[in-house]
């Protein structure tokens, strides 16, 4: 949550670079935004409420600055609450991602000392604390070191002042990545923000502080010792983080899925088999994820049971802390996460490590917190996913789980060929003729306020994920259900014209799910079949050809349906209200 971008170097267009950097990071938060630059011995600030959009910047030339795009936690969406925040003198500017848990106590003490606050945020205590220490004669960097060590909670902080040509930054939990250029440095909350300028990056670790000026100095905040930075190269291209010819990132990322699935099928054999050996050695395997990733975990449990004949458990990551007591050093926990930063996964993984269990992370972001925490790590290879609603990262997770479950019984090659067939079917589903069918269906139901999606077996996970896609981007209330659960309460909500999507692959669930569809139709529901076989029960039908792994093909239709519903309702599917891509606060 929240996008952070900073620049210090030999160029004088810092404000413009930060502005463009924030645009690439806006998916992390788009309630408000602001930039601070140093001009001579003064700081110039510009802040706005709302999305960046086509707004014009009015800041002077500078070679040092920091910027922020906000997802509100403390305080409403106002210019005063937008970052950066200043101290009483206006000589220190700070921006922040995360939550300062002990800010009330610290603020009370600062108010007693005469500090005046202008916002409702927890962040504003930081510039005032820096001001206090600097008045006592401390250097700017030492003041940051002292301040950050007093803060409780997970935070990433950038600060500049009017006298020093430097950025000082520190982190714990929330991500910060340093970009290394020629006589210049960038710093951002996501490598996507700096790809246009450099591919050489340093992933900051928890309780590290960096001082960026003509050189880079990295320190451990606990010991105070200097650390030798490890520079890595990011392989993503800047083009992969742009919309290109597409109207929205969401449709671009949906259309990228065949290529991603094929790449996993063709190039992941070694990694998959290595993970399979870890699974074989473990006494218990647990999948954890949040949001969309939690539904991928559900698919993993089904595949392990049905294909590999192995028992695996899953829980939404935010609840895993309450189920951890059964973990031992022989346990294996497999977190699935696009960002690798989700706090609801990071927090339980810290307890997993305390228990001595093995962590095998499947994530999309090199150097992310969860990537670094893991004993075994596998990258999804999906490229930057900028739309808040996850699409291609989800199918990448499913592809890996499909191959893994088959590798456990020595059938990797068979699973690879079946996955390539799925990629071909996804390719067919995103052709223009099929896109028009889904768009036509969206027009039919766009005025509805409620929708239900039902499936059985592995398709129940797709029902949950499909419902999430619809509601998070179109704001239609969509509910996913295991088909058998419909009659245990929810069918009371069915009346004339209410859409119900029925996931009906030609597997052992077909007859039962069609019976559920008939129950809804008998009560006036509008039945939308997603199946390889049409039926008189269906009022509308989207043909999804039969494959060995329908969970990875069915979901494409639900992604497209959510997208077209959002567009028809004149919403931005890339930036749904109240949501952010990477959730780093509880």
Wavefront OBJ file of the C-alpha trace (Angstrom):
o trace
v 0.000 0.000 0.000
v 1.102 3.516 -0.859
v 3.585 4.247 -3.597
v 6.914 5.804 -2.683
v 9.451 7.320 -5.071
v 12.596 9.370 -4.483
v 15.465 10.736 -6.574
v 18.861 12.254 -5.861
v 21.486 12.795 -8.527
v 22.899 15.012 -11.226
v 19.713 15.682 -13.189
v 17.540 18.725 -12.516
v 14.179 17.219 -13.475
v 13.673 15.359 -10.186
v 10.047 16.481 -9.848
v 9.135 15.205 -13.314
v 10.848 11.847 -12.724
v 9.122 11.437 -9.369
v 5.794 12.388 -10.967
v 6.198 9.708 -13.648
v 7.435 7.233 -11.041
v 4.315 7.801 -8.950
v 2.140 7.111 -11.988
v 3.713 3.665 -12.298
v 3.138 3.063 -8.575
v -0.375 4.488 -8.356
v -1.895 0.997 -8.193
v -0.460 0.853 -4.667
v -2.672 3.763 -3.561
v -4.620 6.509 -5.297
v -6.509 8.471 -2.650
v -4.108 11.419 -2.865
v -0.537 12.226 -3.861
v 2.244 14.702 -3.270
v 5.861 15.612 -4.077
v 8.551 17.560 -2.198
v 11.730 18.879 -3.858
v 14.711 20.808 -2.539
v 15.409 24.133 -4.253
v 18.372 25.932 -2.753
v 17.726 26.014 0.971
v 13.970 25.631 0.727
v 11.537 22.763 0.215
v 8.790 23.129 -2.365
v 5.670 20.983 -1.894
v 2.758 20.102 -4.150
v -0.136 17.894 -2.952
v -3.474 16.857 -4.445
v -6.486 14.711 -3.588
v -7.540 11.957 -5.988
v -5.818 10.039 -8.759
v -2.874 11.565 -10.594
v -4.557 11.175 -13.992
v -3.604 13.986 -16.387
v -2.801 16.555 -13.730
v -0.001 19.030 -14.438
v 2.939 19.490 -12.093
v 3.967 22.977 -10.931
v 7.294 22.390 -9.186
v 10.641 24.029 -10.076
v 13.823 22.357 -11.275
v 15.582 20.273 -8.640
v 17.983 17.378 -8.315
v 16.506 16.025 -5.051
v 12.975 15.043 -4.173
v 10.516 12.503 -2.792
v 6.944 11.640 -3.747
v 4.043 9.568 -2.457
v 0.699 8.243 -3.683
v -1.531 7.376 -0.745
v -3.882 4.617 0.375
v -5.481 6.148 3.460
v -5.095 4.469 6.846
v -4.974 7.240 9.479
v -7.104 10.237 8.592
v -9.483 10.957 5.738
v -8.661 11.731 2.117
v -7.666 15.410 2.263
v -4.818 17.591 1.030
v -3.689 18.069 4.631
v -3.440 14.290 5.107
v -1.624 13.731 1.808
v 2.126 13.121 2.016
v 4.795 14.513 2.281
v 4.393 15.974 5.761
v 6.491 18.802 7.206
v 7.896 19.737 10.588
v 7.039 23.032 12.306
v 9.758 24.925 10.431
v 8.915 23.589 6.980
v 12.519 22.455 6.584
v 11.962 18.675 6.858
v 9.692 16.621 4.577
v 8.702 13.025 5.270
v 6.599 10.387 3.568
v 5.641 7.006 4.888
v 4.121 3.650 4.020
v 2.700 1.556 6.872
v 1.276 2.236 10.299
v 3.026 3.654 13.376
v 1.326 1.777 16.192
v 2.609 3.968 19.040
v 2.043 7.323 17.325
v -0.487 8.580 19.893
v 2.001 8.398 22.762
v 4.744 9.996 20.661
v 2.395 12.714 19.421
v 1.251 13.628 22.957
v 4.863 14.170 23.973
v 5.562 16.326 20.911
v 2.443 18.431 21.521
v 3.587 19.057 25.109
v 6.854 20.357 23.672
v 4.977 22.851 21.509
v 4.798 21.081 18.149
v 1.759 21.958 16.030
v 0.177 19.255 13.870
v -1.706 19.995 10.660
v -2.955 16.514 9.697
v -4.753 13.523 11.188
v -2.024 11.081 10.129
v 0.349 8.994 12.185
v 3.108 9.920 9.710
v 3.320 13.556 10.806
v 4.996 12.675 14.077
v 8.143 11.694 12.152
v 9.174 15.146 10.798
v 8.514 16.636 14.230
v 10.678 13.991 15.903
v 13.430 14.658 13.372
v 13.116 18.382 14.042
v 13.426 17.777 17.784
v 16.612 15.723 17.461
v 18.213 18.065 14.952
v 17.619 21.004 17.313
v 19.655 19.007 19.827
v 22.565 19.014 17.373
v 22.144 15.585 15.758
v 22.809 15.123 12.055
v 19.859 14.431 9.786
v 20.760 10.770 9.337
v 21.420 10.251 13.043
v 18.063 11.849 13.818
v 16.374 9.368 11.478
v 18.201 6.472 13.104
v 17.078 7.617 16.548
v 13.503 8.269 15.413
v 12.963 5.042 13.500
v 14.160 2.914 16.407
v 11.401 4.427 18.563
v 8.607 3.576 16.133
v 6.480 0.450 16.574
v 4.815 -1.285 13.651
v 5.736 -1.899 10.037
v 6.909 1.152 8.150
v 8.959 2.482 5.265
v 10.007 6.136 5.595
v 11.747 8.615 3.274
v 12.912 12.016 4.479
v 14.719 15.059 3.090
v 15.637 18.435 4.564
v 16.441 21.882 3.215
v 20.193 21.829 3.907
v 21.469 18.406 2.861
v 21.540 17.039 -0.686
v 20.461 13.602 0.482
v 17.588 11.224 1.026
v 17.500 9.249 4.247
v 15.257 6.179 4.274
v 14.540 3.346 6.678
v 12.262 0.310 6.653
v 10.752 -2.487 8.655
v 8.190 -4.694 6.932
v 7.085 -2.319 4.182
v 9.218 -2.639 1.027
v 11.873 -0.253 -0.228
v 14.036 -0.818 -3.301
v 17.042 1.313 -4.232
v 17.802 1.866 -7.908
v 21.480 2.398 -8.735
v 22.167 4.663 -11.704
v 25.207 6.571 -12.937
v 25.896 9.302 -10.381
v 22.273 9.058 -9.260
v 20.019 6.978 -7.037
v 16.330 6.158 -7.054
v 14.303 4.679 -4.242
v 10.784 3.252 -4.500
v 8.307 0.911 -2.867
v 8.312 -1.297 -5.975
v 10.935 -1.971 -8.635
v 8.287 -1.200 -11.300
v 8.744 2.447 -10.395
v 12.397 2.580 -11.355
v 12.585 0.166 -14.308
v 12.623 3.046 -16.794
v 15.810 4.386 -15.234
v 17.846 1.384 -14.110
v 17.647 -2.377 -13.693
v 20.331 -2.423 -10.997
v 18.615 -2.572 -7.626
v 19.251 -3.140 -3.932
v 16.452 -4.709 -1.901
v 16.532 -3.155 1.546
v 16.050 -5.522 4.462
v 14.174 -4.870 7.678
v 15.764 -2.449 10.126
v 18.090 -1.021 7.521
v 18.643 2.661 6.843
v 20.161 4.134 3.708
v 21.712 7.542 3.099
v 21.658 8.514 -0.577
v 23.698 11.463 -1.826
v 26.755 11.298 -4.109
v 27.352 7.884 -2.576
v 25.268 5.200 -0.923
v 25.653 4.281 2.738
v 23.619 1.362 4.103
v 23.394 0.781 7.862
v 21.818 -1.697 10.243
v 19.529 0.211 12.598
v 19.994 -2.205 15.489
v 23.782 -2.425 15.476
v 24.596 0.858 13.741
v 27.115 -0.991 11.572
v 27.652 -0.245 7.899
v 26.452 -2.967 5.513
v 27.877 -3.808 2.117
v 24.943 -3.500 -0.313
v 24.087 -6.382 -2.653
v 23.242 -5.073 -6.119
v 20.931 -7.305 -8.181
v 19.614 -7.024 -11.726
v 15.865 -7.029 -12.401
v 14.929 -8.796 -15.642
v 11.531 -7.125 -16.186
v 11.378 -4.710 -19.120
v 9.915 -1.224 -18.663
v 7.384 -1.996 -21.417
v 5.920 -4.816 -19.322
v 4.947 -2.246 -16.692
v 3.110 0.007 -19.176
v -0.361 -0.291 -20.718
v 0.949 0.010 -24.248
v -1.961 -0.129 -26.713
v -4.475 -1.276 -24.104
v -7.117 0.848 -22.421
v -6.503 -0.752 -19.024
v -3.843 -2.874 -17.357
v -6.485 -5.439 -16.396
v -7.354 -6.393 -19.977
v -3.670 -6.337 -20.962
v -2.840 -8.738 -18.150
v -5.768 -11.043 -18.953
v -4.562 -11.281 -22.551
v -0.980 -12.084 -21.452
v -2.000 -15.322 -19.742
v -1.446 -17.876 -22.545
v 2.192 -16.822 -22.872
v 2.743 -17.047 -19.108
v 1.149 -20.491 -18.815
v 3.218 -21.781 -21.758
v 6.418 -20.434 -20.248
v 5.744 -22.211 -16.950
v 4.939 -25.470 -18.751
v 8.108 -25.337 -20.844
v 10.728 -23.962 -18.430
v 9.793 -24.833 -14.827
v 10.544 -28.554 -14.722
v 13.677 -28.284 -12.581
v 12.105 -25.929 -10.060
v 8.893 -27.931 -9.848
v 10.701 -31.201 -9.214
v 12.944 -29.556 -6.598
v 9.858 -28.326 -4.757
v 8.331 -31.779 -5.120
v 11.280 -33.281 -3.226
v 10.665 -30.815 -0.383
v 6.983 -31.759 -0.291
v 7.875 -35.457 -0.145
v 10.130 -34.909 2.872
v 7.556 -32.873 4.812
v 5.139 -34.555 7.216
v 2.460 -31.873 6.757
v 1.923 -29.337 3.979
v -0.010 -26.087 4.379
v -0.919 -23.561 1.696
v -1.572 -19.979 2.776
v -2.623 -16.948 0.771
v -4.721 -13.794 0.952
v -7.539 -12.727 -1.352
v -7.117 -14.213 -4.822
v -4.096 -16.223 -3.670
v -6.234 -17.945 -1.025
v -8.403 -19.396 -3.799
v -5.297 -20.650 -5.582
v -4.452 -22.376 -2.305
v -7.863 -24.070 -2.366
v -7.098 -25.343 -5.869
v -3.776 -26.662 -4.539
v -5.539 -28.666 -1.828
v -7.893 -30.233 -4.398
v -5.006 -31.086 -6.738
v -2.907 -32.607 -3.981
v -5.843 -34.779 -2.937
v -7.135 -35.757 -6.372
v -3.873 -36.050 -8.329
v -1.061 -36.669 -5.856
v -3.177 -38.468 -3.224
v -1.565 -36.241 -0.606
v -3.155 -34.437 2.300
v -2.661 -30.679 2.391
v -4.441 -28.003 4.414
v -5.146 -24.372 3.644
v -6.316 -21.311 5.535
v -6.594 -17.659 4.646
v -3.308 -16.196 5.766
v -4.825 -13.670 8.173
v -6.258 -16.579 10.195
v -3.164 -18.770 10.090
v -1.761 -17.227 13.278
v -4.668 -18.825 15.118
v -3.983 -22.252 13.628
v -0.230 -22.411 14.026
v -0.023 -24.565 17.130
v 0.213 -27.780 15.128
v 3.311 -26.649 13.221
v 6.572 -28.531 13.814
v 10.029 -28.509 12.270
v 8.777 -31.220 9.902
v 5.986 -29.008 8.529
v 6.065 -27.296 5.139
v 4.258 -24.006 4.549
v 3.778 -22.852 0.954
v 2.731 -19.181 0.767
v 1.280 -18.023 -2.552
v 1.584 -14.281 -3.118
v 1.891 -11.936 -6.066
v 3.605 -9.062 -4.280
v 5.577 -11.001 -1.707
v 4.805 -8.192 0.754
v 1.268 -8.915 2.024
v 1.354 -8.382 5.776
v -1.315 -11.036 6.375
v 1.200 -13.562 4.999
v 4.425 -11.998 6.292
v 3.233 -12.029 9.898
v 2.344 -15.747 10.147
v 5.502 -16.678 8.254
v 7.548 -15.045 10.998
v 5.900 -17.484 13.434
v 6.463 -20.344 11.006
v 10.188 -19.584 11.119
v 10.114 -19.537 14.925
v 8.624 -23.041 14.842
v 11.448 -24.225 12.582
v 9.106 -25.246 9.753
v 10.168 -24.969 6.122
v 8.856 -22.143 3.926
v 8.612 -22.667 0.161
v 7.424 -19.361 -1.299
v 5.763 -18.942 -4.672
v 5.762 -15.222 -5.468
v 6.046 -12.832 -8.386
v 8.548 -10.335 -7.009
v 12.278 -10.945 -6.754
v 13.722 -9.708 -3.464
v 10.342 -9.186 -1.799
v 9.980 -9.785 1.941
v 8.420 -13.236 1.549
v 10.949 -14.159 -1.141
v 13.737 -13.390 1.327
v 12.031 -15.198 4.217
v 11.699 -18.443 2.282
v 13.946 -21.481 2.479
v 12.926 -22.368 -1.082
v 11.676 -19.738 -3.494
v 10.009 -19.852 -6.891
v 9.093 -16.848 -9.007
v 5.800 -16.869 -10.895
v 7.365 -15.233 -13.925
v 4.168 -13.320 -14.676
v 5.876 -9.950 -15.103
v 4.618 -6.788 -13.396
v 0.933 -7.012 -12.489
v -0.340 -3.456 -12.232
v -4.125 -3.870 -12.076
v -5.270 -4.208 -8.469
v -7.425 -7.219 -9.364
v -5.042 -10.127 -9.871
v -5.453 -12.159 -13.057
v -2.241 -13.441 -14.624
v -0.559 -14.079 -11.267
v -3.517 -16.295 -10.335
v -3.249 -18.478 -13.428
v 0.530 -18.659 -12.983
v -0.029 -20.047 -9.480
v -2.518 -22.583 -10.808
v -0.104 -23.687 -13.536
v 2.648 -24.304 -10.981
v 0.302 -26.220 -8.655
v -0.904 -28.377 -11.554
v 2.647 -29.340 -12.502
v 3.670 -29.857 -8.870
v 0.790 -32.217 -8.056
v 1.668 -34.353 -11.091
v 5.416 -34.227 -10.435
v 4.711 -35.861 -7.074
v 3.466 -38.990 -8.900
v 6.090 -38.921 -11.657
v 3.779 -37.542 -14.341
v 5.351 -34.164 -15.038
v 5.587 -34.675 -18.804
v 1.911 -35.610 -19.059
v 0.912 -32.588 -16.980
v 3.104 -30.335 -19.120
v 1.320 -31.386 -22.313
v -2.081 -30.986 -20.670
v -1.124 -27.515 -19.476
v -0.074 -26.534 -22.990
v -3.530 -27.608 -24.188
v -5.016 -25.325 -21.511
v -2.875 -22.456 -22.824
v -4.340 -23.054 -26.291
v -7.861 -22.927 -24.876
v -7.093 -19.685 -23.036
v -5.779 -18.340 -26.345
v -9.123 -19.234 -27.962
v -11.112 -17.680 -25.132
v -9.395 -14.301 -25.555
v -9.962 -14.086 -29.316
v -12.209 -11.264 -30.486
v -15.272 -13.440 -31.135
v -15.276 -14.776 -27.588
v -14.533 -11.367 -26.089
v -17.656 -10.094 -27.855
v -19.722 -12.934 -26.355
v -18.600 -12.043 -22.838
v -19.147 -8.343 -23.493
v -22.693 -9.093 -24.724
v -23.357 -11.104 -21.558
v -22.038 -8.226 -19.441
v -24.470 -5.834 -21.149
v -27.323 -8.221 -20.299
v -26.626 -8.241 -16.552
v -24.874 -4.896 -15.980
v -27.826 -3.345 -14.146
v -28.093 -6.198 -11.635
v -27.046 -5.557 -8.064
v -26.458 -9.193 -7.094
v -24.891 -12.206 -8.741
v -24.074 -15.755 -7.663
v -21.418 -18.115 -8.974
v -21.598 -21.806 -8.128
v -19.290 -24.756 -8.688
v -18.435 -28.070 -7.121
v -15.143 -29.765 -6.433
v -12.217 -27.809 -7.774
v -14.684 -25.508 -9.552
v -15.897 -24.214 -6.178
v -12.551 -22.432 -5.798
v -13.124 -20.870 -9.221
v -16.575 -19.758 -8.047
v -15.027 -17.908 -5.106
v -12.340 -16.323 -7.285
v -14.835 -15.440 -10.016
v -17.068 -13.702 -7.490
v -14.114 -11.738 -6.165
v -13.198 -10.572 -9.673
v -16.725 -9.313 -10.317
v -17.253 -7.499 -7.038
v -13.842 -5.888 -6.670
v -13.914 -4.142 -10.065
v -17.633 -3.749 -10.920
v -18.993 -3.260 -7.366
v -21.803 -5.718 -8.100
v -22.403 -7.880 -5.066
v -21.188 -11.288 -6.237
v -21.109 -14.365 -4.054
v -19.236 -17.562 -4.834
v -20.582 -20.810 -3.438
v -19.949 -24.506 -3.448
v -23.018 -25.720 -5.333
v -24.260 -27.938 -2.545
v -24.290 -25.001 -0.107
v -26.709 -22.939 -2.158
v -29.766 -24.593 -0.648
v -28.462 -24.093 2.901
v -29.512 -20.465 3.057
v -28.415 -18.444 0.041
v -31.174 -19.715 -2.246
v -33.515 -17.512 -0.183
v -31.990 -14.544 -2.045
v -32.820 -15.849 -5.511
v -35.684 -14.127 -7.322
v -36.641 -13.342 -10.890
v -33.750 -12.266 -13.095
v -30.929 -12.690 -10.564
v -27.845 -13.942 -12.496
v -26.272 -17.216 -11.415
v -23.101 -18.383 -13.153
v -22.848 -22.178 -13.194
v -19.374 -23.723 -13.613
v -20.138 -27.074 -15.229
v -17.121 -28.971 -16.550
v -17.628 -32.532 -17.798
v -16.252 -34.144 -14.664
v -17.716 -35.937 -11.663
v -19.422 -32.722 -10.519
v -21.518 -32.154 -13.662
v -24.784 -33.849 -12.727
v -24.856 -32.398 -9.218
v -24.070 -28.820 -10.296
v -26.717 -28.979 -13.022
v -29.242 -30.026 -10.375
v -28.239 -26.935 -8.395
v -28.656 -24.822 -11.525
v -32.180 -26.158 -11.964
v -32.982 -25.251 -8.353
v -32.011 -21.649 -9.081
v -33.857 -21.568 -12.399
v -37.037 -22.867 -10.740
v -36.968 -19.739 -8.564
v -36.575 -17.327 -11.463
v -32.778 -17.063 -11.610
v -31.030 -16.188 -14.877
v -28.661 -19.108 -15.506
v -25.299 -18.492 -17.185
v -23.501 -21.702 -18.070
v -19.735 -21.903 -18.369
v -19.288 -25.340 -19.832
v -18.222 -27.242 -22.913
v -21.818 -28.468 -23.262
v -24.890 -26.302 -23.744
v -28.081 -27.151 -21.863
v -31.736 -26.105 -21.934
v -31.208 -25.011 -18.331
v -28.850 -22.227 -19.471
v -30.298 -18.837 -20.385
v -26.827 -17.823 -21.599
v -23.866 -20.019 -22.413
v -20.136 -19.400 -22.726
v -18.406 -22.351 -24.356
v -15.210 -23.337 -22.527
v -13.735 -26.361 -24.255
v -13.011 -29.378 -22.097
v -9.455 -29.697 -20.798
v -7.782 -31.768 -18.098
v -7.604 -28.673 -15.856
v -10.833 -26.633 -16.205
v -10.032 -24.452 -13.177
v -7.438 -22.561 -15.214
v -9.707 -22.027 -18.230
v -13.058 -21.314 -16.530
v -11.611 -18.422 -14.557
v -10.669 -16.531 -17.732
v -14.375 -15.990 -18.471
v -14.965 -14.636 -14.964
v -11.992 -12.273 -15.274
v -13.357 -10.950 -18.570
v -16.881 -10.666 -17.203
v -15.669 -8.627 -14.240
v -13.654 -6.391 -16.557
v -16.474 -5.676 -19.018
v -18.975 -5.090 -16.223
v -16.632 -2.486 -14.732
v -16.127 -0.744 -18.078
v -19.865 -0.710 -18.822
v -20.499 0.812 -15.402
v -17.885 3.493 -16.258
v -15.517 2.380 -13.501
v -11.735 2.081 -13.554
v -11.029 -1.668 -13.318
v -7.348 -1.014 -12.623
v -7.967 1.061 -9.509
v -11.113 -0.065 -7.654
v -12.263 2.157 -4.814
v -10.823 1.481 -1.355
v -8.397 -1.170 -2.666
v -4.643 -1.251 -3.162
v -2.429 -3.818 -4.836
v -0.027 -4.663 -2.057
v -1.632 -4.794 1.390
v 1.101 -4.112 3.932
v -1.084 -3.064 6.878
v -3.322 -5.262 9.026
l 1 2 3 4 5 6 7 8 9 10 11 12 13 14 15 16 17 18 19 20 21 22 23 24 25 26 27 28 29 30 31 32 33 34 35 36 37 38 39 40 41 42 43 44 45 46 47 48 49 50 51 52 53 54 55 56 57 58 59 60 61 62 63 64 65 66 67 68 69 70 71 72 73 74 75 76 77 78 79 80 81 82 83 84 85 86 87 88 89 90 91 92 93 94 95 96 97 98 99 100 101 102 103 104 105 106 107 108 109 110 111 112 113 114 115 116 117 118 119 120 121 122 123 124 125 126 127 128 129 130 131 132 133 134 135 136 137 138 139 140 141 142 143 144 145 146 147 148 149 150 151 152 153 154 155 156 157 158 159 160 161 162 163 164 165 166 167 168 169 170 171 172 173 174 175 176 177 178 179 180 181 182 183 184 185 186 187 188 189 190 191 192 193 194 195 196 197 198 199 200 201 202 203 204 205 206 207 208 209 210 211 212 213 214 215 216 217 218 219 220 221 222 223 224 225 226 227 228 229 230 231 232 233 234 235 236 237 238 239 240 241 242 243 244 245 246 247 248 249 250 251 252 253 254 255 256 257 258 259 260 261 262 263 264 265 266 267 268 269 270 271 272 273 274 275 276 277 278 279 280 281 282 283 284 285 286 287 288 289 290 291 292 293 294 295 296 297 298 299 300 301 302 303 304 305 306 307 308 309 310 311 312 313 314 315 316 317 318 319 320 321 322 323 324 325 326 327 328 329 330 331 332 333 334 335 336 337 338 339 340 341 342 343 344 345 346 347 348 349 350 351 352 353 354 355 356 357 358 359 360 361 362 363 364 365 366 367 368 369 370 371 372 373 374 375 376 377 378 379 380 381 382 383 384 385 386 387 388 389 390 391 392 393 394 395 396 397 398 399 400 401 402 403 404 405 406 407 408 409 410 411 412 413 414 415 416 417 418 419 420 421 422 423 424 425 426 427 428 429 430 431 432 433 434 435 436 437 438 439 440 441 442 443 444 445 446 447 448 449 450 451 452 453 454 455 456 457 458 459 460 461 462 463 464 465 466 467 468 469 470 471 472 473 474 475 476 477 478 479 480 481 482 483 484 485 486 487 488 489 490 491 492 493 494 495 496 497 498 499 500 501 502 503 504 505 506 507 508 509 510 511 512 513 514 515 516 517 518 519 520 521 522 523 524 525 526 527 528 529 530 531 532 533 534 535 536 537 538 539 540 541 542 543 544 545 546 547 548 549 550 551 552 553 554 555 556 557 558 559 560 561 562 563 564 565 566 567 568 569 570 571 572 573 574 575 576 577 578 579 580 581 582 583 584 585 586
